[in-house]
Every structure is written in C-alpha cells, then in structure tokens.
Amino acid sequence: MSIRRLPEHLVNRIAAGEVVERPASALKELVENAIDAGATRVSVRLAAGGTELVEVIDDGCGMAPAEMALALERHATSKLPDDAIDQVTTLGFRGEALPSIASVARLTLESRARGGADGWALTIDNGDRVAEGPAALPPGTRVRVEQLFARVPARRKFLRSPRAEYAACLDVVKRLAMARPDIGFSVEHDGRRVLSVQPGETRPERVAGLTDRDLRENSVAIDFEREGLVLGGVAGLPTFNRGVADHQYLFVNGRPVKDRLLAGAVRGAYAEMLARDRHPVVALFLDVPADAVDVNVHPAKTEVRFRDPALARGLIVSGLRRALDEAGHRSVQRPSEAALGMWQQEGAGPPPTPQLWDASPRAPGVLPEMTRHYGGVSDRRATFLAPPQARAEPAYAAVPETTSFPMGVARGQVAKTYIVAEAEDGLVLVDQHAAHERLVLERMRRGVLGNGVASQALLLPEVVELDEPACDRLEARIPELAQFGLELERFGPQAMLVRAMPAALGQGDVHGLVTDLADELASFDEALSLKERLDAVMGTMACHGSVRAGRILSVAEMNALLREMEATPHSGQCNHGRPTWVKLAHGDIEKLFGRK
C-alpha cells in the first residue's frame, strides 16, 4: 500500500469534523470572529435549528476582497501577529473555521472594510468557489451558511432534531453574550425574534437577562483576586438552585469553557449547602495571565489547561465561599403563585356554635353568665366560653421594634415546628429544626478552625452496640471525631464506649448519633478529601444536636434563634439545601385578602 497526499478538499472535510460538529459549532466560530472584529452589534438568523441556515451579521472592521480570499484558506488568520501562540488574547487564532465550514456547506461571505467604498462577496459551495462579485452592505461582515452537511450524509444523519439543534445554538449565543455585555446580540429563528440584548449592560444585568430575572435579587456578586488571578461574576444563593447543571456558565479570559476542574470547584464551594441532586446557578469569569493557561488544547477551544490547576480551583472555592458567607442569612424569597393559591377563601357559613360549660364555679375574668331558651322553656344557666386556642406568656418587657431586626421579632409558634415572626416588611416563617441545624453546623466549623469543638463529659459513659465492621470504621476515625468533641473508645468486638459528647449538641441522642455516624462513614467515597469527610461528619452531628420539630420554644428562645440566624453565614438554608425561612411580604398578604 503506497502513501499518498490527500486532496485539499478532503483535508478540509477531515478538519471540519473537529471544528464543526453541528450547527452550534459553526455558529460559535462565526460569532467569535465577529467579536474579534470589534463588532458592537451581532445579529444571528437561524432556520430549522441552523441545519438549513446560519447567518451572522456584524458591524466590525470588515475585510478587503484580498483578505476575504485569504480568510478562506486554511491556517490563515489576522489574530496572531507573531508566533507567540501562548499569548493569545482573541477568541479565535487557528484559522480553520471558515475553510472548514465552507468544505461541508454552501458559504457566502460578504464584507465591507470600515472606510471602504464598496463591499465584496464570495460564495463557496462545499469547497468549490462558485461566485464572486460586488455586494451592497454597510461596513462589517455578513456570513451565510446554508445546507450544512447536505453532501455529507454520514454526518447529517447524526444531527439531532431541529428543536435540539436550535437549543444548542441559542446556548452558544447566550454564553458569548454573557462574556461581552458591551456588545448587543439578537437571535431570530424561523422569522421569530427569540433573543435581544442591548450593548452597555452591566455584567449582573446581562447574566440575569439571559438566565433568570429573579437571579438579580437572589445572587451575590463575586470579586476576588489571588496571585494575579481575578475572579468575577455572580453566584446564586444556595436556595436558588436547579435540578440540572445547565445554568452554570464558566469563562476564562472571556472565553466560554466547559472544564471539569472548574465545575468541580463550583461543586466544592457549594458543598453542604445543596442537596446532592440540586445544582447552583453561577456565571464565573476567571481572568488569568495568557501564559498561565493553554487554550490550544482542542480545535473547538472549549477546553483549557492551567499551569497551576490547584491555584485556579482554590481561587474559585475561596471566592465563592467568601461571597456566600457575606450573604449571611439571605434565602430565596419568591412565594409562588401556586403556594399563594393554596390559601383558599372559605365561603361564608353559619357562625360556630358556642360550647357549653357549667356556670359554677367561675374563674376570675370569665364571661358573664347567660340564659338560653329552648322553645320558650328556660334551660339551666350556663357560661359560654371560647376554648383556649393558643398559649400566651406574660410580657415582662416591652416588645422590641420590628425595624431593628431583618428577621423580625417572634410572635408565636405554629405546630410546635415553625416560628412566626413579624418583620418590618412582612411575616417571617422559620423552620426551627432546619435553622438550628445550620447554626450548630457553623458553630462546629468555627470550633474546628479554632481551638477545637468543646466537649461535655458524660456522667456515665454509654455503651453503643454495633456490628463489628461498623465498630472498625468508627475506631479508625477516633482522632478525627475527637476534633468535634466526640470521644469514643473500642469496647469489645461489637461495641463502642462514648465518654464525651460535643457541648454544642447538648443532651443529644447518643445511640442515634453514633449509629448514624457509622452509617455515614460506610457510605464515604474513598476519593473524598479529608475536609469533605469531616464536613459530612459535622453535618450528621449537627442534625442530631439541633432543636427538633415538635419542641415548644419560649419567646426568648425563638428570638435568640432569630438573632443568631442574622449573624450566621449560610443560615438561609439548612445543611441539605432547603430554605430555613420564608417571608410573606405585606403585598402578598394584601393579595390574599383581596386588597390588591
């Protein structure tokens, strides 16, 4: 078998397989070219999800006819003025996009240089130049890609439905639009305008406009710097989450990337604040020196490699944690229409029949006696009293003003589980168990970072019987558990002796705590870091040491819980990612009563 040189059109088709996988890939390359050309507005038109038409129009610098012909040759680019490929500052630099697309579709390139008198047009049909001539258009460039993979049936049959391809194209534009809030973007699909953002927006405005409008009110700003790396963007509160990770946008030097290292850092930053099946909403922009990152990993340029990956991951974890810590007790406050709709107004009915009690003896302060008549016959005298509906406590001091506290002041307790507080702008409901669980966890974390968690020796050590493998797991972790104030000893093959409990847990269930810890240790993935394992242990302990649902609290205890929530980071969500409090604003209450 002899070796032969492949023809140029076949080389381009092979290259197109790496650069152009689907319409979204071609669209990404064309929009990146428009951004690199200095455009202030980019317009996109799609037909049939991009399988029939992808058109990108920009008002950038444009090209002269000679430059247009050169742009359609492989590895011809204006974005590398020298050979320093490790100093790339533009989105594109390989010079493969246009010739690769032109080899598998009908591509029409029209451009007019800024300051030029006339425009020029070139048409390439699956690698063959078929037309060329003057074109009328304003300064800038217009690229039309039609019938992608029409002559490559093996590739076209692997395309998904037009709806799926359209979703991928829209996601590409959204990511690039987030990276450049100074540029206006619009997308039209099958004649319908589906996206339009104006230039000059702030980054939070652009991100919220392209993801979820509620994100602006339920997010924190990121601004963190370390060793020459800068992290910015917005991060949703832990309670503002989604069931899939499709709203996590990561950018490196303005380039949208999908990097496992960065995605893992986001998961680590939200650890112990989200349930395992929930995902945060974030848009993170990482700026690093050009020589500290390699963007030439794959022709699609969506993967990057860092010179110091540990520094990049640590920056994201630390930056997110600091911003979320500063959020304090904030939680998502957006009562849904469905939730408000559960408050049904009951129809008017007959007044409730009063309950009958014997008239004597009467306690001080009871209602005066009344006489009932049945059929004109006088019945025995009876006292009508309303049954007690709730408890009240004597007010030994003046009720504090609601304006002094963001979480309000306690007014009562419902179902021995929920604290009702009145704030200046509404009614606050607090899940006492979930809130105290978070507070205990944060106390233990502070103790571990400080001088350790204080322990309380048991008057009589307790023996907890377990199976032998469970005892083996606990025995191997005795030094780690001691950091949290839990002192264990092996007490035979199938028992553990508990000598001290963490002071923060109070009089907790010793047997239940040790049993749950043994189960937790059994479920650990060996790949988990020590910190992640310790966080899991602390979470289990905090759950056992928190105020249980069903416990009656005094007003002083309820107010103390509210005040500590206001001063504790992450108190807006429990250790499993659920909100610890919700607010019914005055406006929502007025809607319930038909005042609005």
N, C-alpha and C positions, 0 to 999 in steps of 0.2 A: 504494500500500500504506500503510495507516494504522498508526500506532504505538499499541499498547495496553499496558496494565499487566497483567503476568502474574498469574494467581491464586496465592494464598498456598501452596496445596498443591504447585503446580508449582515455585514458587520454592524450597520446601524440598527437593524432589527434585533440583533442579539443585545446590543446596548440598550435598546428601548425596553427590553424585558426587565432590566434592572432599574431603569429610571421611571418608566411608565407602566404601572401595573393595572391601572384603572383610570377612569376619567378624573377622579380626585387627584391622582398623581400628576397628570398633565396640568390640571388647574393650579395646583400648588406651584409648579415650576413657573407658570406664566405670571401668576400674581407676584411671586418673589422677584421676577425680572422687572415688573412694573414698579415695585417698591425700590429696588436698587437703582432704577432710572430716575428717582427723585419725584415720583408722582405725588400729588396732593389729593387726587381722587382716583379711585379704581372702580370700574363698573364691570360686572360679570353677568353674562347671559348664558342660560343653560336650556337645553331641550332634551327631553327624555332622560333626565338624570345625568346629562353630559355624554351619553352614548351617541347621540345624533349631532349635538353641537355644544362646544365650549368656546365662548367668546370673551376676551378680556380687553377692555379699553382703558387706557391711562393717559394722563396729561404730563408725562415725564419728558425727559430731554429729547426723545426721538432719535432716529438714525438717518444717516445719508444713504443713498442707494448702494454705494460700495460697501458700507458697513453692514447693510442688510444681507447682501450676498455672503459676506464673510461670517455673519452670525449663524448661517445655516450650514456651516461646515463644522465638523466635529472638533472639539477641543479648541474652539476659538472663543475668546471671552475678553471683555473690557474690564473685568473685575480683579485681575491680578496684574498690576502694572509692573511687577518684578516677579522673581521666582520664590518669594517668601510665602510659601503656602501655609506656614504655621502662623502667619499674621493676617489671616483672612478677617475682614470686617464687614463683608457683604453677605447676603443670604446665599447667593449663587457664586460659583467660581470655577466649576468643572468644564463649562462649555459644551455640555452634552444634551441639554434639554431640547432645544429647538430641532436639531437634526434627528434626534431620536423620535420625537413626536411626528415629524414630517415623514419618517420612514414607515409609519403604521397608520397614517390618516391623511386626509386632504387638509393641508395647512395653508392659509392665506395670511401673509404678513404685510401689513400696511403701516407706514411710518412717515412722519414728517419731523425733521430736526427743528428744534426750537430756534427760531430766527430764519428758518429756511422758507423759500417762496413756494415750493411745490412738494407734494407727497409722492411716494412711490409704493408700488405693490408687487409682491412676488407670490406665486402660488405653486406649491409643491404637492404632488399627488402621489402618496406612497413612495417617495424617494425620487420621483421624476419631476423636473421643472416643466410646468405646462403653460404658464402665463406670466407675463411681466409687463409693467407699464405704469403710467402716471395714475395717481389716485388723489381724490379730493378729501381732505380731512384736516382738522385743526392740529396744531403741534402736539405730538405724542405718538402713541403706537396702538394699533388695533390688531389683535391676533384671533383668527377664526380656525378652530379645529373641528372638522366635520367627519362623520363616519369613522370613528376611532375603531381600529381593528377590523374594518369591514373586509379587508383582503387577508386577514389572518384569522380564519375561523377557529383555529385551535385556541387562540387567546380570547376571542369574543365569546365563545360559549361558556367561558369561566366567569364572565361578568355576572353580577347579581342583577336583581330586578331594578328597573329604572328608579323606583322609590328608594331602594337601598343605596344606589349609586348617588342619587341626589342628596341623601342624608350625609354621605361621606364628603361630597363636595361642599356642602354647607358648613360642615365641621372644619374643613380646611380654611375656608374664608374667615370663620369666626376666630380661629386661633391666630391667624395672621393679623386680623383687625384688632385683637386684644394687644398684640405686641406693638402696634403702631396707632395709638389713639390720636396722633396728629394727622392721620390720613383718613379721608372719607371713603366708605365702602358701600356698595349696593349690589344686590343679587336679584336677578329676575329669572324665574323658572317657568317655562312654558307660557310666557307672556304675563306672568303674575309676579309683582314685586314682593319678595319674601324677606328682604333684609335691607335696612338702610341706616347707616350711622354717619354722623357728621364729623368733619375734622375739628380738632381743637378740644376734644373732651378730655377730662381728667382720666387717669387710669381706673380708679374705682367706678366712675360713671360708665366707662366703656365696658368694663368687665360685667357690671350688673346688668347693663343693657343687653348684653349678648348671652347671659346665663339666666338670671332670675332677678327681677326688680326688687324682690324682698331681700336680696343679698346685701344691699347697701345698709339696711338697718340691722342686719343680723351677721355682721362680719367685723373683723378687726384689721387695721392696716399693719402691714409689715414693713419695717425699715431697720435693717440690721447689717452690720459690717464687721468683718474679721479678716485680718491678714490680706488685705487687698481685694477680697471678695465682698460683693454687695448683694444683699437680698431684699427685694421689694415685692409689693403686690398686696393682695387681700386674701384673708382666710376666713371662711365661715365659722360661726360658733359651732361647738360640737353638737348642739341640739339642732343645728341647721344642716341636716345630712340627707343622704340619698341611699337608695338600695343598690345602686351600681356606681362604679367609679368613672362615669362618663363626664363628670363635671370637675375633673382635675386637670388643670392646664399648667404646663411647665415650660419655661422658656430659658434658654441660655444665650446670653448676648443678643437678645431679641429674636432668637431662632426657636420656633416651636419644636420640642423634642419629646420623645417617649422613651424615658430612661428608667430602667429598673432600680437603679441606685437612688434616684431622686424620688420615685414613687415609694420605695421602701422607707425613705427618710420621712415622708409625709405620714405613712402609717405609724412609724415610731413616735412621731411628735404627738399624734392623737391617741396613743395607747392609753388604756384605762379611762378614756373619756368617750369612747364609742363602743357600741355593741359590735360583735365580730362581723355581722352581716350588714353593717352600715358603713358608709364612706363619706368623708368630708368633701366640702366644696371649696376649692382653692384655686387661685391663679398666682403662681410664683414666678418672679422674674429674677434670674440669677445672672449677675454681671461679673465676669472674671477676665483677667488679662488674656489676650489672644493666645499667648504661648503657653497658657496653663490648661488649655483644653484642645482636644483634637476633634475637629468637625468632619474630617475626611475619612470617616470610618466606613460609610456606605454611600453609594450614589444618591440615595434618597435624602441623605443629610438629616435624618430624624434621630440618629443615634450619635452620641458624643462619648468621649473618654476623657476623664480628668487626670491631670498629672498627679493630684493628691485627692483621691476619691474620699478618703476619710474626712478631710477638711470640708469638702463640699457637703457631705452628708451631715456632719456635725453642725455646720452653719444653718442648714435648713431646720434641723431638730431644735437647735437653740433659739433660732429666730422665731419659729412658730410657738414654741413653749413660752417664750418671753411675752409675745403678743397676747397669747391666750391667758397667761397669768394676769396681765394688765386688764383683761376683760372683766375680772372679778366675778361677781355673781350673775352676770348677764346670761340670759337664756332667750330662746326664740319666743316671741310674744305675738302670735298671729292666730287668734281664735278663728277656726274655720267656720264657714257658713253652715257646714253640716253639724258642727258642735253647737253653734248657737241655735240651730233649728231644733235641737233636742229639747230646748226649753219651750214646751207647748203651753199655750194659754188654755187653762181649763174653762169649760163652759160654765155659765152661771147656774148654780144649783141651789137647793134649799139650804138654809142655814143649818149648821151642825146642831144636833140635839144635845142640850147640856146634860152632863152626867149628874146623877142624884146621889147626895150623901146625907147621912143623918145629921140633924141640926145640932145635936149636942154630943160632946162638948165642942165649943168653937175655940179655935186658936186665936190669939190676938191678931187683928188685921184681916180677918176673913170677911167675906161679903155679908151684908145684912141678910136676914132670913126672909124668904119669900113663900107665899102660899100659892099652891097650884090647885086648880079646879078641874075636875073631870065630869063633864055632863052636868055642871051646875052643883056637883057634890064636892064639898070641901075635903081635900085629902089632907093627910097629916103634913105638918110643916116640914120643909126640907131646905137645906142650904145648897145652892148651886155654885160649884167651884170648878174652874178650869183645871184639868190635871196638869201637873208640872211638865213643861216641855223641855227645859234645859236647866243647867245649873248656873249659878252666879256667885261671884266672890265679892266680899266687901272691898271697896276701893279705899285702901289705906293712903293712897297718894293720888294726886291729880293725874288724869290720863295724859300721856305725852302727846305732843302735837305731831300729826302725821307728816308735816312738812319736813321734819328733822331727819327722817329715815327713808331711804329709797324703797325698802321692803315693807314700809308701813309699821303699824303697831297692832299687836294681836287683839282680836275682838272675840275669839272663841275657837272652838274645836268641833269638827264635824266627823261623825262616825269613828271617833277616837283615833283618827288617822290623818286628817287634813286640818291644818291650821288656817284659820280665816283671819286675814289682816287687812286693815284699811290703810291705803296709801293715799298720797295727795291726789293722784290721778286715776284711781280705780281701786278695785278689790283684788287682793292677792290671795291665792290659794297655794299652800305649801304642803307637799308630801313629806311628813315629818321623818319617816324612815329613810327615804331616799336622800333627803337633805342631810340628815345626821350621818348617814353612811359616808357621804363625800367629806364632811367635816372631820370625821375620825380618820379617814384615809390621809387627808392633808396634814393632820397633826402627826401621824406616824411618819410621814415622809419628812417632815421638818425634824422630827426626832432622830431619824436615821442620818440625816445630813449633819445634825449637830452632835450631841453627846450620846446619842442612842435613845431608844424608847424606854421610858421609865417602866419598871416592873413592880408588881404588887405580889409579895409572897403570900401563898395560900396558908391559912392557919393549919389546915390538914391537907397534905398533898393528896391529890386524887389519882387513882389508877384508871387508865382508859384501856380497855381490852380491844385489840385489833388482830387481824390476821398477820402472820409473820412477814410477808412481803411489805405490807403497809408499815409495820414497825421498822423494817430495814430502811425504807425510804425516809422516814422521819429521823431515824438515828443518823443517817448520812447528812442531814440538814440541820442538826442540832446547833452548830455555830452560827449559821445564818439566822435561824429562828430566834436565837438569843439576842440578836441585834434588835428584835422587835419586842423584847421583854417577855418572851415565852420561853421558860426554862423547862426542858424535858430531860428525862433520863430513861435509859432502857430498863425495863422491869420484867425480865424474863423473855422468853421467845415470843410471846403474843400479848405483850402489854407495854404501855409507856406510862411513866410516872410524871405528873405535872406538878412542879414545885412553885412556879410563879406564872402569873398572867400579866399581859400588858396593862398598865394602870389605866390607859385610855379606854379600855374595854369595860371597866367596872366589873360588876358581878355577872359576867357572861356565862354562857353555857359551855363549860369546859369540855365535856364529852363531844358535843356537836362541833366545836371549833377544831379539835384535834382530828376528829374523823374527817371533816371536810378538807382539812389541810392535807391529810394523807391521800385523799382522792385527787386533790389539785396537783400534788406532786406526781401522781401516777399519770396524769394527762399532759405533763410537760413534754414539749418537743425538745429533743436534745440540742437542736440548733438554736434554741432561745438563749439570749445572753443572760448573764447573771442578773443584770438590772431588770430585765423583763421578767425573770423568775421571781425576783424579790417583789416587783410590783404586783404580780399575781397573788403572792402570799399576803401582802398588805391588804389587797382588795378583799380577800377571803376573811381576814381578821376584822376589817372594818365592818363588813356585813354583819358579823356576829356581835360587834360591840355597839351597834347603833340602836337608837330608840326604835322599838318595834311598833308596827302598826297595831292599834288596839290599846295602847297605853295612854291613860289620861294624863295630860300635862297641865300644870298650873299656868296662869297667865305669865308669871315671871319666867318660867321655863320656856314658854313659847317666845317671849320677847328676846330672851337670851339667845335662842336658836336663830332668830331673825338677824340679830346684831352680828352674830358670828358669821352668818352667811354673807353679809355685806362686806366683811373684812377678809374673806377667804377666797383665793383663786379657784376657779372651776366649780364654784358651788352652784352654778346654774344647771348642772347636770349631775346625775348620780354616776356611780362607777361603771354603769352599763350603758351610758349614753342617753338615758331618758331625762327629760326635764324634771327638775326638783320643784319648780314653781311655775305658775301661770298667772297672768293678770287679765282680769275682765275690766277693760277701761270704762270710764264713765259713759263714753259714747256707745259702747256695746250694751251697757245696762239700759240706757235710754231706748235703744232699739228693741230690747226685749219687752219693754213696757209701752211700745208704740209712740214714744215721744219724738222719734226721728223717723 
